Amino acid sequence: MKKTGRITLTVVAAVAMTACSRRGPDPCQSATFNEQACQQAVQSGGYYWNGSWVHMGYGRPYTYYYDSYRTYVSRGGTVSAEPGKSYGRPAGASSVERGGFGGIGSGHGSGSGE
């Protein structure tokens, strides 16, 4: 039984690491701070990373993340921010994120006069 538990744990850890690598660095974390991408991420509830949407729940205003970044740097922290193009929205992507319902999720909002 112990061997099976270890194998399961190893598989779960590998899957988690793969998922994290697809997310890319959070533009609002102090060590990977990107001013423009962080502002957009806080406003939108997530960010694009190499063309894929990453949903993130930011519970504080942008100024909190900016102040944390400034404090981090003032204490000697190093920042390895990704270039802004890594966080860019892919061409043709809507500025409004929809749920996972395919064509149904892309319907028009109420009150649009259509």
Secondary structure, DSSP 8 states (H G I E B T S, - for coil): -HHHHHHHHHHHHHHHHHHHHHH---TTSGGG--HHHHHHHHHHTEEEETTEEEE----S-HHHHHHHHHHHHHTT-------GGGG---TT--SS---S-TTGGG---TTS--
